[in-house]
Amino acid sequence: MLVGARKQMPMRHSNSHILMRIAAGLILVFALASAVALYFEQEARIERIRERRVVIEQQLYEAQSINAELKELKSLVDTEVYIERVARDQLGMVRPNEIVFED
């Protein structure tokens, strides 16, 4: 044999070193899977929130329309014309000395 030559021996990993690599790999896979699951869960939640927002905006629009109608009606309710119309149409009242013809 040559004096300066060294034999290369294959490196042997101990069982604990292999187990550590496997554990680290499993933890990495679990962490990635969790991150992906959280991402898709958040996307689904955002979509539900968007859908709910559309419904609420529609309800708001309808409520604003009803509110405008009620404000208009409120302004009419306090007038003499409205009071007379309700008295005639709903209560069947007439003015004194007024003649009513019915079909």
Stockholm file with secondary structure:
# STOCKHOLM 1.0

chainA/1-103         MLVGARKQMPMRHSNSHILMRIAAGLILVFALASAVALYFEQEARIERIRERRVVIEQQLYEAQSINAELKELKSLVDTEVYIERVARDQLGMVRPNEIVFED
#=GR chainA/1-103 SS CCSSCCCCCCCCCCHHHHHHHHHHHHHHHHHHHHHHHHHHHHHHHHHHHHHHHHHHHHHHHHHHHHHHHHHHHHHHHTSHHHHHHHHHHTTCCCCTTCCCCCC
#=GC SS_cons         CCSSCCCCCCCCCCHHHHHHHHHHHHHHHHHHHHHHHHHHHHHHHHHHHHHHHHHHHHHHHHHHHHHHHHHHHHHHHTSHHHHHHHHHHTTCCCCTTCCCCCC
//
